[in-house]
Amino acid sequence: MAEIAPFRGILYTPQAGDPSKVLAPPYDVISEAERVELEKLDPHNCVRLILPQPEDPKESDSRYARAAKELHKWIEEKALARDAAPAIYRYHQVFTVDGKQVTRKGFIARIRLARFDEGIVLPHERTLSGPKADRLKLMRATRAHFSQIFGLYSDPDRRTDVPFEAIEREKPAIEGHTTDGVAHRLWRLTDAAAQHAVMKLLEDKKIYIADGHHRYETMLALREELRKEAGGDAPGDDKARSAVEYGVMFFCNMDDPGLVVLPTHRVVHGLPSFDRASFLSRAREYFTVSEGPMADPLVVKRALAGHGKRGPTFALLTPGYDTIAYLRVRGDLVVSSVAAMAGQAKELLQLDVALLHGLVIESLLGIDRAAQEKQTNLRYSKDTVKAFDELRAPGVQAIFLMNPTLVSQVKAVADVGEVMPQKSTFFFPKIASGLVVNPIDPAERVPVVD
């Protein structure tokens, strides 16, 4: 089902210097202050490509042409170079969670793009039009993918690790750290037999997008634009296809022990009125409410996990109170009978974040989806300690702490064609931008695996 392929990536060369000074996080998690600091790290930091600044302040779209100029300039300066041989790129990320060092393993390759309704690549979250328009302009101008979609597949026996074992004993081609402290290690798998083994192992798999929904849809849009330039996709050609038919993805096994999903907490602010007592009184229609003492964030995190073993649960923090309310969905509640949840698949009716949005954010608090998308009364925190700090922020009325969504739940929701609310998952850490750039050349032909 999934058709992947090696490719000749564009990578930083030793001439570019320390990889730690040229890599960057994904564009959508970089604040303006962080962007400025990344630019200061090195003249070749890839933030200049993924978040380019306009050459003419009066022409904001001039930033896309500027990114294209920078890309070609860096190639001419030999700070970047395209590999001579096609490769599948083995990628390790080494990081720390709850005091323990973890290594997440996967690989970077091209994937033949497929619409979601084809059932090969499946989403799990809704997307917005704004980010897609921006990324399309960048990809159109640069003819390149600067970062990878994060894709998941199921391989319980971890057979896809085997073709990479030999190169993992060698020194990485690139090794560096991003500003979040995560170590990134990259190897080139160029052996044709080993590449073929990887491609065959994935051809019967479904791919689930963990992160990068907007960029994937943008890749699809660009494919449609460039097909005319490429002469159109030739369905009868079973030997090679134009490179415009492919995107680029980081593939990670759902069963990899280093795959970590963290929760994203909800911060409610700016409602016309919010009263904790009246809210909890109304909430008892749907939830069993139990109170606990305010404690260290990590202690609360463990307590919430314990409550979550008994059913979908989240915790309510409110400014000025020294107790925490744990809201667990009532065992006798027929969730599908609630107006906000009617008609939804059972896979969503068992999901903490879907229940929070349907029963609490929309039904009890009246924050509709349009307001959620604009973050009018809702913002997000991906760190439990920082979520507690939000109690002191002006205008904050309530904080809902979440347990992480399980990977099995992501798969179940996607398999039935449903999507979760935005920010339902936080796959940690993020993939570094700038490790491997995928050039988009309509004239390039990609061999089809036999």
Long-range contacts (C-beta under 8 A, 24 or more apart in sequence): 1-119, 1-120, 1-203, 1-204, 1-205, 1-206, 2-111, 2-112, 2-120, 2-121, 2-153, 2-202, 2-203, 2-204, 2-205, 2-206, 2-207, 3-111, 3-112, 3-199, 3-203, 3-448, 3-449, 4-88, 4-109, 4-110, 4-111, 4-112, 4-198, 4-199, 4-202, 4-203, 4-249, 4-251, 5-86, 5-109, 5-110, 5-111, 5-112, 5-199, 5-246, 5-446, 5-447, 5-449, 6-86, 6-87, 6-88, 6-109, 6-110, 6-189, 6-190, 6-195, 7-86, 7-87, 7-109, 7-110, 7-243, 7-246, 7-248, 7-438, 7-446, 8-82, 8-83, 8-84, 8-85, 8-86, 8-87, 8-439, 9-82, 9-83, 9-87, 9-89, 9-108, 9-436, 9-437, 9-438, 10-75, 10-80, 10-81, 10-82, 10-83, 10-144, 10-436, 10-437, 10-438, 10-439, 11-80, 11-81, 11-83, 11-173, 11-174, 11-186, 11-435, 11-436, 11-437, 12-44, 12-79, 12-80, 12-174, 12-434, 13-78, 13-79, 13-80, 13-81, 15-77, 15-78, 15-79, 16-42, 16-44, 16-74, 16-79, 16-80, 17-42, 17-44, 18-42, 18-176, 19-174, 19-175, 19-176, 19-184, 20-176, 20-177, 20-178, 21-45, 21-176, 22-46, 22-176, 22-434, 23-176, 23-177, 23-178, 23-184, 23-432, 23-433, 23-434, 23-435, 24-50, 24-178, 24-432, 24-433, 24-434, 25-178, 25-179, 25-180, 25-430, 25-432, 25-433, 26-50, 26-147, 26-211, 26-212, 26-430, 26-431, 26-433, 27-51, 27-147, 27-433, 28-131, 28-214, 29-430, 34-179, 37-179, 38-179, 44-74, 44-79, 44-80, 45-434, 46-146, 46-433, 46-434, 47-433, 49-142, 49-146, 49-434, 50-138, 50-146, 50-147, 50-433, 50-434, 52-138, 61-137, 64-137, 64-138, 64-140, 64-141, 64-142, 65-141, 67-138, 67-141, 67-142, 68-141, 68-142, 68-143, 71-142, 71-144, 71-437, 80-437, 82-439, 83-188, 85-188, 85-190, 86-190, 86-195, 87-188, 87-189, 87-190, 87-195, 88-189, 88-195, 88-198, 89-186, 89-187, 89-188, 89-189, 89-435, 89-436, 90-164, 90-167, 90-168, 90-186, 90-187, 90-188, 90-189, 91-184, 91-185, 91-186, 91-250, 91-431, 91-435, 92-168, 92-172, 92-183, 92-184, 92-185, 92-186, 93-182, 93-183, 93-184, 93-185, 93-258, 93-429, 93-431, 93-432, 94-182, 94-183, 94-185, 95-181, 95-182, 95-183, 95-428, 95-429, 96-181, 97-260, 97-262, 97-428, 98-298, 102-257, 102-258, 102-260, 103-258, 104-252, 104-256, 104-258, 104-259, 104-260, 104-429, 105-161, 105-164, 105-252, 105-253, 105-256, 105-258, 106-250, 106-251, 106-252, 106-253, 106-256, 107-160, 107-164, 107-189, 107-198, 107-250, 107-251, 108-148, 108-186, 108-248, 108-249, 108-250, 108-251, 108-435, 108-436, 109-198, 109-248, 109-249, 109-251, 110-243, 110-246, 110-247, 110-248, 110-249, 110-438, 110-446, 111-151, 111-207, 111-246, 111-247, 111-248, 111-249, 112-241, 112-245, 112-246, 113-216, 113-219, 113-220, 113-223, 113-245, 113-246, 113-247, 115-220, 119-206, 120-206, 120-207, 121-151, 121-206, 121-207, 121-208, 121-209, 121-216, 122-206, 122-207, 122-208, 122-209, 122-414, 122-415, 123-209, 123-213, 123-216, 123-414, 123-419, 124-208, 124-209, 124-210, 124-410, 124-413, 124-414, 124-419, 124-420, 124-424, 124-425, 125-213, 125-419, 125-420, 125-421, 125-422, 125-423, 125-424, 125-425, 126-419, 126-420, 126-421, 126-422, 127-213, 127-214, 127-217, 128-214, 128-373, 131-214, 132-214, 132-217, 132-218, 132-221, 135-214, 135-215, 135-218, 136-218, 136-221, 136-222, 139-218, 139-219, 139-222, 139-440, 140-222, 140-225, 143-439, 143-440, 143-441, 144-437, 144-438, 144-439, 144-440, 145-215, 145-219, 145-247, 145-248, 145-437, 145-438, 145-440, 146-433, 146-434, 146-437, 147-212, 147-215, 147-431, 147-432, 147-433, 147-434, 148-212, 148-248, 148-249, 148-250, 148-431, 148-436, 149-209, 149-211, 149-212, 149-215, 149-216, 149-219, 149-247, 149-248, 149-249, 149-250, 150-209, 150-210, 150-211, 150-212, 150-249, 150-250, 150-252, 150-427, 150-431, 151-207, 151-208, 151-209, 151-210, 151-249, 151-250, 151-251, 151-252, 152-207, 152-208, 152-209, 152-210, 152-251, 152-252, 152-253, 152-254, 152-259, 152-407, 152-410, 152-411, 153-202, 153-205, 153-206, 153-207, 153-208, 153-251, 153-252, 153-253, 153-254, 154-205, 154-206, 154-253, 154-254, 154-255, 154-411, 155-201, 155-205, 155-253, 155-254, 155-255, 156-255, 158-253, 158-255, 158-256, 159-201, 160-198, 160-201, 160-202, 160-251, 160-253, 161-253, 162-197, 163-189, 163-194, 163-195, 163-197, 163-198, 164-189, 164-194, 164-198, 166-191, 166-194, 174-435, 178-429, 178-432, 180-429, 180-430, 182-429, 182-432, 184-432, 184-435, 186-435, 186-436, 196-449, 199-449, 200-449, 202-251, 203-449, 206-415, 207-249, 207-251, 208-254, 208-410, 208-411, 208-414, 210-252, 210-410, 210-425, 210-427, 211-425, 211-427, 211-430, 211-431, 216-247, 219-247, 220-247, 222-440, 223-247, 226-440, 226-442, 229-442, 230-442, 230-443, 231-442, 238-448, 239-447, 239-448, 240-445, 240-446, 240-447, 240-448, 241-445, 241-446, 241-448, 242-442, 242-443, 242-444, 242-445, 242-446, 243-439, 243-440, 243-441, 243-442, 243-444, 243-445, 243-446, 244-440, 244-442, 245-446, 246-438, 246-446, 247-438, 248-436, 248-438, 250-431, 254-407, 254-411, 259-407, 259-427, 260-427, 260-428, 261-404, 261-405, 261-406, 261-407, 261-425, 261-426, 261-427, 261-428, 262-382, 262-404, 262-426, 262-427, 262-428, 263-382, 263-384, 263-401, 263-402, 263-403, 263-404, 263-405, 263-426, 264-380, 264-381, 264-382, 264-402, 264-423, 264-424, 264-425, 264-426, 265-380, 265-381, 265-382, 265-384, 265-387, 265-399, 265-400, 265-401, 265-402, 266-356, 266-361, 266-378, 266-379, 266-380, 266-381, 266-399, 266-400, 266-402, 267-378, 267-379, 267-380, 267-381, 267-387, 267-390, 267-393, 267-396, 267-398, 267-399, 268-361, 268-365, 268-367, 268-377, 268-378, 268-396, 268-397, 268-398, 268-399, 268-400, 269-377, 269-378, 269-379, 269-393, 269-395, 269-396, 269-397, 270-376, 270-377, 270-395, 270-397, 271-365, 271-366, 271-367, 271-377, 271-397, 274-365, 274-397, 274-398, 276-316, 276-318, 276-321, 276-325, 276-398, 279-364, 279-365, 279-398, 280-316, 280-325, 282-364, 283-327, 283-360, 283-364, 286-329, 286-330, 286-333, 286-338, 286-359, 287-327, 287-328, 287-329, 287-330, 287-359, 288-327, 288-328, 288-329, 288-330, 288-331, 289-325, 289-326, 289-327, 290-325, 290-326, 290-328, 291-323, 291-324, 291-325, 291-326, 292-323, 292-324, 292-325, 292-326, 293-322, 293-323, 293-324, 294-321, 294-322, 294-323, 294-324, 295-324, 297-384, 297-385, 297-387, 297-388, 298-384, 300-324, 300-384, 300-401, 301-384, 301-401, 304-401, 304-402, 304-403, 305-403, 308-352, 308-403, 312-350, 312-351, 312-352, 312-355, 313-352, 313-403, 314-352, 314-356, 314-400, 314-401, 314-402, 314-403, 315-400, 315-401, 316-398, 316-399, 316-400, 316-401, 317-387, 317-388, 317-391, 317-398, 317-399, 317-400, 317-401, 318-391, 318-397, 318-398, 318-399, 319-391, 319-392, 319-396, 319-397, 327-360, 329-355, 329-359, 335-359, 338-363, 339-363, 344-418, 345-413, 345-416, 345-418, 347-409, 347-412, 347-413, 347-415, 347-416, 347-418, 348-413, 348-418, 348-420, 350-409, 351-405, 351-409, 351-413, 351-420, 351-424, 352-402, 352-403, 352-405, 353-402, 353-405, 353-420, 353-421, 353-424, 354-420, 354-421, 354-424, 356-400, 356-402, 357-421, 360-400, 372-421, 372-422, 373-422, 380-423, 382-426
